Amino acid sequence: MQIRQPARPFGRRRMAATAGVATERAIPAWWYGAKRSLDLAGACAGLLVSAPLVLAAAVAIAVVSPGSPFFAQERVGQNGRRFRLYKLRTMHTGAHLEHERLRHMSEVTGPVFKMRKDPRLHALGSLLRRTSIDELPNLLNVVRGEMSLVGPRPPLPLEVEHYDAFARRRLSVKPGITCIWQVCGRSNVDFDSWMRLDNEYVDTWTPWGDLVLIARTLPAVLRGEGAH
């Protein structure tokens, strides 16, 4: 597909994979400013609105599972930069030590690990994941500039070690809370299709496209499709 170059001045350029052929996509400089403005406004508003819900969830987690209700995990961000991702804890303390023991039980292809009935979840873990309440603290990462409201989900360093060149392209943009994958079935989508959807976002994102994906996220969360 041929991409027409508008006459106005552009900022950064990004290589887009179209039909297996790399083409150069020019991105207006103001798009980045618009995206960051949307991120700050949306994340700040989201933190204020969701604060009572996050507080209630944190108290409930503390009741059913010993340890801090919050969880910080190292993730890989834009261009391979690592950062601490903030979430509400959905597993019992020390669950990461059981990862290798359960790895063969993963229900998805590729280097990621997903189980519908993960035995490491505490009593509220399944509900928090199904409703995506556990991801609300991600808004702090958006305010800090480590994430965007919209973008590919930030992977674990161990997962990135197994990425091929095509999968690594998803790291060329800032990771996000929601993206095309989230509104198309999440964990019900196989790994290769997930990577294709993330690459589609890399190649086609626009500020107004982000608004559309944000609007489509709430219905997807309410349906709970692929959330586990």
C-alpha positions in Angstrom: 0.0 0.0 0.0 1.4 3.4 -1.0 1.3 6.1 1.7 0.7 9.6 0.5 2.9 12.3 2.0 0.9 15.4 3.1 2.4 18.8 2.3 2.6 20.0 5.9 6.0 19.6 7.8 6.4 16.3 9.7 8.4 15.3 12.7 9.6 11.8 13.3 9.5 9.0 10.7 8.8 5.4 11.4 9.3 2.3 9.3 6.0 0.5 8.7 5.6 -3.1 7.6 3.1 -3.2 4.8 2.4 -6.5 3.1 5.8 -7.7 4.3 7.6 -4.7 2.8 9.0 -1.9 5.0 7.8 1.5 4.0 8.5 4.9 5.6 5.6 6.5 7.5 5.9 10.2 8.3 4.3 11.2 11.6 3.4 14.8 12.3 5.3 16.1 15.3 2.2 17.5 16.9 0.7 14.0 17.2 3.2 13.2 19.9 2.2 16.3 21.8 -1.5 15.5 21.4 -0.9 11.9 22.6 1.0 13.0 25.7 -1.7 15.6 26.5 -4.4 13.0 26.2 -2.3 10.7 28.4 -1.9 13.3 31.2 -5.5 14.4 31.1 -6.9 10.9 31.0 -4.6 9.4 33.5 -5.0 12.2 36.1 -8.8 12.1 35.7 -8.7 8.3 35.9 -6.7 8.3 39.1 -9.1 10.7 40.7 -12.2 8.8 39.7 -10.9 5.4 40.4 -9.2 6.2 43.8 -12.1 5.0 45.9 -12.3 1.8 43.9 -8.6 1.2 44.1 -8.6 1.9 47.9 -11.5 -0.5 48.4 -9.8 -3.2 46.3 -6.5 -2.7 48.2 -8.3 -3.2 51.6 -10.1 -6.3 50.3 -6.8 -7.8 49.0 -5.2 -7.2 52.4 -8.0 -9.1 54.1 -7.8 -12.2 51.8 -4.1 -12.4 51.2 -1.2 -11.4 53.5 1.3 -8.8 52.1 1.1 -5.5 50.3 -2.0 -5.2 48.1 0.1 -3.4 45.5 2.6 -5.0 43.2 5.5 -3.6 41.2 7.1 -5.6 38.4 9.9 -4.9 36.0 8.6 -4.5 32.4 10.2 -3.5 29.1 9.1 -0.2 27.7 9.7 1.8 24.6 13.0 1.0 22.8 13.8 -1.6 25.5 13.9 0.7 28.5 12.9 -1.1 31.7 10.6 0.4 34.3 8.5 -0.7 37.3 4.9 -1.4 36.4 2.4 -0.8 39.2 -0.6 -3.1 39.7 -3.0 -4.4 42.3 -1.7 -7.8 43.5 -3.8 -10.6 42.1 -1.6 -13.5 43.3 -0.4 -14.7 46.6 3.0 -13.5 47.8 5.9 -15.3 46.2 3.9 -16.5 43.2 6.7 -15.7 40.8 8.7 -18.5 42.3 6.2 -21.0 40.9 6.4 -19.7 37.4 8.7 -22.3 36.0 6.8 -25.1 37.7 3.6 -24.1 35.9 5.0 -22.9 32.6 4.1 -26.1 30.8 0.5 -25.5 31.6 0.3 -22.2 29.7 -2.9 -22.0 27.5 -1.4 -19.6 24.9 1.3 -19.9 22.4 4.6 -18.0 22.3 6.8 -16.9 25.3 3.9 -15.5 27.3 2.2 -17.4 30.2 -1.6 -17.4 30.6 -3.9 -19.8 32.6 -7.6 -19.4 33.0 -7.5 -21.1 36.5 -4.0 -20.1 37.7 -3.6 -21.7 41.1 -1.4 -18.7 42.2 -4.4 -16.3 42.2 -5.8 -15.3 45.6 -9.5 -15.3 46.4 -10.1 -11.9 44.6 -7.5 -12.4 41.8 -9.8 -13.7 39.2 -12.4 -10.9 39.7 -9.7 -8.2 39.7 -8.3 -9.5 36.4 -11.7 -10.1 34.7 -12.7 -6.5 35.5 -9.2 -5.1 34.9 -9.3 -3.3 38.2 -5.9 -4.7 38.9 -4.5 -2.5 36.1 -5.8 0.8 37.4 -2.5 1.7 39.1 -1.0 1.6 35.6 -2.3 5.1 35.4 0.6 6.2 37.6 3.0 4.8 35.0 1.2 6.9 32.4 1.6 10.1 34.5 5.3 9.3 34.9 5.7 9.0 31.1 6.7 5.4 31.1 3.4 4.3 29.5 0.6 5.7 27.4 -3.1 5.2 27.7 -3.0 3.4 24.3 -0.2 1.2 23.2 1.0 -2.5 23.2 1.0 -4.0 26.7 4.5 -3.9 28.3 6.1 -7.3 28.3 8.3 -9.1 30.8 12.1 -9.1 30.1 12.0 -12.9 29.9 9.4 -12.7 27.1 11.4 -10.1 25.1 14.4 -12.5 25.1 12.3 -14.8 22.9 11.0 -12.1 20.5 11.9 -12.2 16.8 12.4 -9.0 14.8 8.7 -8.7 14.0 7.6 -9.0 17.7 10.3 -6.5 18.7 8.7 -3.8 16.6 6.0 -3.4 19.2 8.7 -1.9 21.5 9.2 1.0 19.1 6.3 2.8 20.7 5.4 3.6 24.3 3.5 0.7 25.9 0.0 1.3 27.0 -2.9 0.2 29.1 -5.2 -0.7 26.2 -4.6 -1.4 22.5 -6.2 -3.2 19.6 -5.4 -6.6 21.3 -7.4 -5.6 24.4 -10.6 -4.9 22.4 -10.2 -8.0 20.2 -10.4 -10.8 22.8 -7.1 -10.4 24.8 -6.0 -13.8 25.9 -8.4 -15.5 23.5 -6.0 -14.3 20.7 -3.0 -16.4 19.9 0.5 -15.0 20.2 1.2 -14.5 16.5 -2.1 -12.7 16.0 -1.4 -10.6 19.1 1.9 -9.5 17.6 0.2 -8.7 14.3 -2.4 -6.5 16.1 0.4 -4.7 18.0 2.3 -4.1 14.8 -0.9 -2.8 13.2 -1.1 -0.2 16.0 2.6 0.7 15.5 2.0 1.3 11.8 -1.4 3.1 11.9 -1.8 4.9 15.3 -3.2 8.4 15.3 -4.4 10.7 18.2 -8.1 10.2 17.2 -7.5 6.5 16.7 -6.4 6.4 20.3 -9.6 8.0 21.3 -11.6 5.3 19.4 -9.6 2.5 21.2 -10.2 4.1 24.6 -14.0 4.3 23.8 -14.0 0.7 22.8 -12.1 -0.5 25.9 -14.9 -0.1 28.4 -17.4 -2.3 26.6 -14.6 -4.9 26.1 -13.8 -4.8 29.8 -17.5 -5.2 30.7 -17.8 -8.2 28.4 -14.7 -9.7 30.1 -13.7 -11.5 27.0 -10.2 -13.2 27.3 -9.5 -11.6 30.7 -7.6 -14.1 32.8 
